[in-house]
Amino acid sequence: MSRVAQTVQNIVSTGLAPTYGAAHDEMSAPNDGNVFLHVKNVNAAARTLTVVTPGTVYGLAIADLTVTIPGTTGDKMIGPFPPSVFNQADGSIHFNIDVITDGTIAVVRMA
């Protein structure tokens, strides 16, 4: 399956009512270091979200960030993502979720 680009929504002083979309197994979003992922899981089982780290330090791979989203009422804000650690060559972050059933996501940025 191909990576699905997510739209970044800006948090503003008057407030943001974020729009949530279906989670996909492979997603991406532009990242300027002020981006957060808001993941909701209404399934009974926990899910794992992985944020891919493409870089290396002294030739050693930087470990991917993995976050467990609890089952049933799982709700996590994840980020921010320093570009020097998380950005792909095109300036985006790549993130994956292990099972996409009953999960939604919003990508938000502190503007």
C-alpha atoms as a printed R data frame, in Angstrom:
    type eleno elety resid chain resno       x      y      z
1   ATOM     1    CA   MET     A     1   0.000  0.000  0.000
2   ATOM     2    CA   SER     A     2   1.271  3.498 -0.723
3   ATOM     3    CA   ARG     A     3   1.938  6.160  1.888
4   ATOM     4    CA   VAL     A     4  -1.068  8.479  2.422
5   ATOM     5    CA   ALA     A     5  -0.320 12.191  2.836
6   ATOM     6    CA   GLN     A     6  -2.103 13.832  5.754
7   ATOM     7    CA   THR     A     7  -3.134 17.498  5.841
8   ATOM     8    CA   VAL     A     8  -1.639 19.600  8.642
9   ATOM     9    CA   GLN     A     9  -4.145 21.756 10.547
10  ATOM    10    CA   ASN     A    10  -2.895 24.904 12.295
11  ATOM    11    CA   ILE     A    11  -3.753 25.587 15.922
12  ATOM    12    CA   VAL     A    12  -4.678 29.274 16.191
13  ATOM    13    CA   SER     A    13  -5.353 31.607 19.107
14  ATOM    14    CA   THR     A    14  -9.112 31.433 18.521
15  ATOM    15    CA   GLY     A    15  -9.007 27.640 18.740
16  ATOM    16    CA   LEU     A    16  -9.022 24.647 16.415
17  ATOM    17    CA   ALA     A    17 -11.707 21.995 16.156
18  ATOM    18    CA   PRO     A    18  -9.531 19.431 14.350
19  ATOM    19    CA   THR     A    19 -10.853 17.245 11.588
20  ATOM    20    CA   TYR     A    20 -10.015 13.568 12.099
21  ATOM    21    CA   GLY     A    21  -9.525 11.167  9.244
22  ATOM    22    CA   ALA     A    22  -9.209  7.420  9.014
23  ATOM    23    CA   ALA     A    23  -5.817  6.032  9.979
24  ATOM    24    CA   HIS     A    24  -3.843  4.316  7.225
25  ATOM    25    CA   ASP     A    25  -1.054  1.794  7.683
26  ATOM    26    CA   GLU     A    26   1.507  4.178  6.082
27  ATOM    27    CA   MET     A    27   1.100  7.966  6.357
28  ATOM    28    CA   SER     A    28   3.163 11.142  5.941
29  ATOM    29    CA   ALA     A    29   2.888 14.845  6.727
30  ATOM    30    CA   PRO     A    30   5.061 17.927  6.233
31  ATOM    31    CA   ASN     A    31   7.063 18.731  9.368
32  ATOM    32    CA   ASP     A    32   8.605 22.012 10.508
33  ATOM    33    CA   GLY     A    33   9.282 20.869 14.080
34  ATOM    34    CA   ASN     A    34   5.937 22.132 15.434
35  ATOM    35    CA   VAL     A    35   3.803 19.206 14.240
36  ATOM    36    CA   PHE     A    36   1.884 16.835 16.515
37  ATOM    37    CA   LEU     A    37  -0.149 13.718 15.798
38  ATOM    38    CA   HIS     A    38  -3.449 13.254 17.643
39  ATOM    39    CA   VAL     A    39  -4.399  9.590 17.431
40  ATOM    40    CA   LYS     A    40  -7.666  8.085 18.686
41  ATOM    41    CA   ASN     A    41  -8.302  4.359 19.061
42  ATOM    42    CA   VAL     A    42 -11.819  3.087 19.795
43  ATOM    43    CA   ASN     A    43 -10.960 -0.575 19.221
44  ATOM    44    CA   ALA     A    44 -10.670 -2.836 22.284
45  ATOM    45    CA   ALA     A    45  -7.064 -3.745 21.452
46  ATOM    46    CA   ALA     A    46  -4.075 -1.437 21.818
47  ATOM    47    CA   ARG     A    47  -2.357 -0.205 18.647
48  ATOM    48    CA   THR     A    48   1.239  0.769 17.952
49  ATOM    49    CA   LEU     A    49   2.164  3.913 16.067
50  ATOM    50    CA   THR     A    50   5.711  4.120 14.682
51  ATOM    51    CA   VAL     A    51   7.357  7.360 13.605
52  ATOM    52    CA   VAL     A    52  10.184  6.499 11.216
53  ATOM    53    CA   THR     A    53  13.622  8.019 11.837
54  ATOM    54    CA   PRO     A    54  15.665  7.987  8.621
55  ATOM    55    CA   GLY     A    55  18.969  9.261  9.980
56  ATOM    56    CA   THR     A    56  22.115  7.852 11.474
57  ATOM    57    CA   VAL     A    57  24.605  9.044 14.070
58  ATOM    58    CA   TYR     A    58  28.191  7.866 13.576
59  ATOM    59    CA   GLY     A    59  26.878  5.316 11.104
60  ATOM    60    CA   LEU     A    60  24.371  3.880 13.583
61  ATOM    61    CA   ALA     A    61  20.670  3.948 12.766
62  ATOM    62    CA   ILE     A    62  18.496  6.142 14.983
63  ATOM    63    CA   ALA     A    63  15.765  3.935 16.480
64  ATOM    64    CA   ASP     A    64  12.212  4.597 15.304
65  ATOM    65    CA   LEU     A    65   9.836  6.123 17.849
66  ATOM    66    CA   THR     A    66   7.082  3.680 18.857
67  ATOM    67    CA   VAL     A    67   4.033  4.736 20.867
68  ATOM    68    CA   THR     A    68   1.282  2.478 22.210
69  ATOM    69    CA   ILE     A    69  -2.242  3.799 21.765
70  ATOM    70    CA   PRO     A    70  -4.391  2.153 24.474
71  ATOM    71    CA   GLY     A    71  -7.516  0.245 23.488
72  ATOM    72    CA   THR     A    72 -11.145  1.388 23.739
73  ATOM    73    CA   THR     A    73 -10.623  4.999 24.824
74  ATOM    74    CA   GLY     A    74  -7.035  5.424 23.625
75  ATOM    75    CA   ASP     A    75  -6.233  9.021 22.845
76  ATOM    76    CA   LYS     A    76  -2.641 10.253 22.412
77  ATOM    77    CA   MET     A    77  -0.972 13.504 21.366
78  ATOM    78    CA   ILE     A    78   2.440 12.612 19.935
79  ATOM    79    CA   GLY     A    79   5.208 15.075 19.043
80  ATOM    80    CA   PRO     A    80   6.739 17.492 18.318
81  ATOM    81    CA   PHE     A    81   9.239 15.972 15.886
82  ATOM    82    CA   PRO     A    82  12.641 17.686 15.550
83  ATOM    83    CA   PRO     A    83  13.354 17.803 11.801
84  ATOM    84    CA   SER     A    84  17.006 16.796 12.246
85  ATOM    85    CA   VAL     A    85  15.877 13.465 13.697
86  ATOM    86    CA   PHE     A    86  12.542 12.675 12.022
87  ATOM    87    CA   ASN     A    87  12.385 14.389  8.622
88  ATOM    88    CA   GLN     A    88  12.702 12.490  5.381
89  ATOM    89    CA   ALA     A    89  14.644 14.064  2.488
90  ATOM    90    CA   ASP     A    90  11.459 15.832  1.294
91  ATOM    91    CA   GLY     A    91  10.824 17.524  4.682
92  ATOM    92    CA   SER     A    92   8.026 15.190  5.753
93  ATOM    93    CA   ILE     A    93   7.688 12.708  8.582
94  ATOM    94    CA   HIS     A    94   6.611  9.139  7.918
95  ATOM    95    CA   PHE     A    95   4.452  7.306 10.441
96  ATOM    96    CA   ASN     A    96   2.810  3.908 10.442
97  ATOM    97    CA   ILE     A    97   0.143  2.236 12.535
98  ATOM    98    CA   ASP     A    98   0.029 -1.527 12.989
99  ATOM    99    CA   VAL     A    99  -3.743 -2.009 12.601
100 ATOM   100    CA   ILE     A   100  -5.932  0.681 11.072
101 ATOM   101    CA   THR     A   101  -9.370 -0.568 12.123
102 ATOM   102    CA   ASP     A   102 -11.281  1.921 14.290
103 ATOM   103    CA   GLY     A   103  -8.487  4.492 14.445
104 ATOM   104    CA   THR     A   104  -8.571  8.154 13.501
105 ATOM   105    CA   ILE     A   105  -5.849 10.747 13.278
106 ATOM   106    CA   ALA     A   106  -5.435 14.502 13.046
107 ATOM   107    CA   VAL     A   107  -2.124 16.193 12.262
108 ATOM   108    CA   VAL     A   108  -1.876 19.591 13.960
109 ATOM   109    CA   ARG     A   109   0.749 22.331 14.064
110 ATOM   110    CA   MET     A   110   1.336 25.057 16.584
111 ATOM   111    CA   ALA     A   111   1.326 28.086 14.283
